[in-house]
Amino acid sequence: MVVITLQRNKCIGCNYCVELAPAQFQMSKKDGKSVLLHSAEKKGFFTIKSHDDSIFEAAHEAKKACPVKIIEVKQV
């Protein structure tokens, strides 16, 4: 299982996550910040849990590219 977490309020809208993992992220037209698709929000953190391990590599690349380090990706 892959767990991806985004701390959206600290997003600066650089778009790296969308370029590297477009199946998981998109940019909001409202505020220009990243949106973690199909996620649940809890206390400012947006999280998805997926049994599709094939998303791990792209999400991990997005995590490494994020200049403000607000993406967490774990394989459990």
N, C-alpha and C positions, 0 to 999 in steps of 0.2 A: 504494500500500500504506500502511496505517495501522499505526503501532507505538505501543502503549500500555504504559507501565511503572508499576508501583505498588511503593513501598517500604513494605510492609505493617507492619513492626515499629514504624514511627513513627506509625501511624494512631491517631487519638484517637476514632474512632467517631462522628463528627458526622452521618453519613448523607447529606451533600450529593451525593456521587458517585452514590449509589444513586437519589436523587431525580431527578438530571439525566441519568443514563445507565444506566437499569435493565437494559438488554440486556448491559452490560459488567460491572456491579458488583452485588454483593449483600452484606448484612451477615451475618457469621458468628454463628450462635446460640451457638457455643462461647465466643468471647472478645469479641464485640461490635465487631470490627474489620472493615474492608472486605475483600472478596475479589474479585479480578479473575478473572472467569469464563474458563475454558478456558486458563489461563495456565501457563507453565512457570517454575519458580523457579530462580534462580541467585544465590547469595550474598546472599540477603535481598531480591532484586528479582524481582517477578513480571511477566512480559512476554507479550503476545500480539502476533502479526503477522497482520493481516487484509487481504485484497484487497478487502474491502467498504468503499469510501471513504465510504459513507453514515453510518458510525459516527463519523466524525471530528468532526462538529460537536458532538454530545452529549458525547463524550469530552473535547473541548476545553473545553466549558462546565464539566464536572466538574473539570477541572484548574484553571480560573480560580477556582472556588468553594472549593477545598480550602484550609482555613485553615492547614494545616501544610505545604503545597506538596510533597506526596509523589507526585504524579501527573505523568508526562511523556507528552505526546502529540505524535507527529511524523507528517507525511505524507512518504513517500519514494518 
